[in-house]
């Protein structure tokens, strides 16, 4: 697996999903609820893109002052919840697949 120099978050998730065979094209058409699963897997990219965009707009990086207004608590919880759900899902898939190869 080749990881580009200085990849952004959406690119890293795309590479991870490809390695874990979690892209929509990896789901066989005859699998139960295949269209729903494919749609959910496609939405993984949307989560990471959204979190990255929120960081760009509200984070203190990119030369913004520390006094700049951040996200409201409810929106911050939404972003953290979505990102942590994705991270746990990917970690669990990796763990299950690693056990199968041993």
C-alpha positions in Angstrom: 0.0 0.0 0.0 1.5 3.3 -1.1 0.5 6.3 1.0 1.2 9.7 -0.6 3.3 12.3 1.1 1.1 14.7 3.2 -2.3 13.2 2.4 -5.4 14.9 3.7 -8.0 13.1 5.9 -10.4 12.2 3.1 -7.6 10.7 1.0 -6.4 8.6 4.0 -9.9 7.2 4.6 -10.2 6.4 0.9 -6.9 4.4 1.0 -8.0 2.7 4.2 -11.4 1.7 2.8 -9.7 0.4 -0.3 -7.3 -1.7 1.8 -10.1 -3.1 3.9 -12.2 -3.8 0.8 -15.0 -1.4 2.0 -15.6 0.4 -1.3 -19.0 0.1 -2.9 -17.5 -2.0 -5.7 -16.3 -4.5 -3.2 -19.9 -5.4 -2.3 -21.4 -8.2 -4.4 -24.7 -7.3 -6.1 -26.3 -10.5 -4.7 -25.4 -9.6 -1.1 -28.4 -8.9 1.1 -29.2 -5.2 1.2 -26.2 -4.5 -1.1 -27.5 -1.2 -2.3 -28.0 0.1 1.3 -24.5 -1.1 2.3 -23.0 0.5 -0.8 -24.7 3.8 0.0 -23.5 3.7 3.6 -20.0 2.9 2.5 -20.1 5.8 0.1 -21.2 8.1 2.9 -18.0 7.3 4.8 -16.2 9.7 2.5 -18.8 12.3 3.1 -18.2 12.1 6.9 -14.5 12.6 6.6 -14.9 15.4 4.1 -17.3 17.2 6.4 -15.1 16.8 9.4 -12.1 18.1 7.4 -14.1 21.1 6.2 -15.3 21.9 9.7 -11.7 21.8 11.0 -10.7 24.2 8.2 -13.6 26.6 8.9 -13.6 26.5 12.7 -10.2 25.1 13.8 -7.5 27.4 15.1 -5.1 26.1 12.5 -4.3 27.8 9.2 -3.2 31.0 10.9 -6.4 31.8 12.7 -6.2 33.4 16.0 -7.0 31.4 19.1 -9.9 33.8 19.8 -11.8 32.8 16.7 -15.3 31.4 17.3 -15.5 27.7 17.2 -18.4 25.3 16.7 -21.3 25.2 19.0 -21.2 22.3 21.4 -24.0 20.4 19.6 -22.2 20.7 16.2 -18.9 19.7 17.8 -20.6 16.7 19.3 -22.1 15.7 15.9 -18.7 15.9 14.3 -16.9 14.0 17.1 -19.7 11.4 17.2 -19.6 10.8 13.4 -15.8 10.7 13.3 -15.6 8.3 16.3 -18.3 6.0 14.9 -16.3 5.8 11.6 -13.0 5.2 13.5 -14.4 2.4 15.6 -16.0 0.8 12.5 -12.8 0.8 10.6 -10.8 -0.5 13.6 -13.2 -3.3 14.2 -13.2 -4.3 10.5 -9.4 -4.3 10.6 -9.4 -6.4 13.8 -11.8 -9.0 12.4 -10.0 -9.3 9.1 -6.6 -9.6 10.9 -7.9 -12.5 13.0 -9.1 -14.3 9.8 -5.6 -14.1 8.2 -3.8 -15.6 11.3 
